[in-house]
Amino acid sequence: MDTRELLLELLRVHQTVTGVPTREDLDKHTDYGADTYAVEFGSIDAALDAAGITTDT
């Protein structure tokens, strides 16, 4: 897996779930899990930001 693949998967999950994807969503709806995103991007929030997913409510 590479960064682009992770971002595409994150965007797919974002379209699947209601609201901003959570750690639990990433664990449930991806093959990689939340820890992979946290390691690759430094945090889940940084991964969401890199994917262009707004976390503002």
WOWO-V372377 format. One record per pair of residues at least 6 apart in sequence whose C-alpha atoms are under 7 Angstrom apart, sorted by the first residue. I is the first residue (numbers start at 1). J is the second residue. Records with the same first field share a line. If there is no record, write none. Layout:
I = J ; J
//
This chain:
7 = 51
11 = 51
13 = 21 ; 29
14 = 20 ; 21
20 = 55
23 = 34
26 = 33 ; 34
27 = 33 ; 34
37 = 43 ; 44 ; 47
38 = 44
41 = 47
//
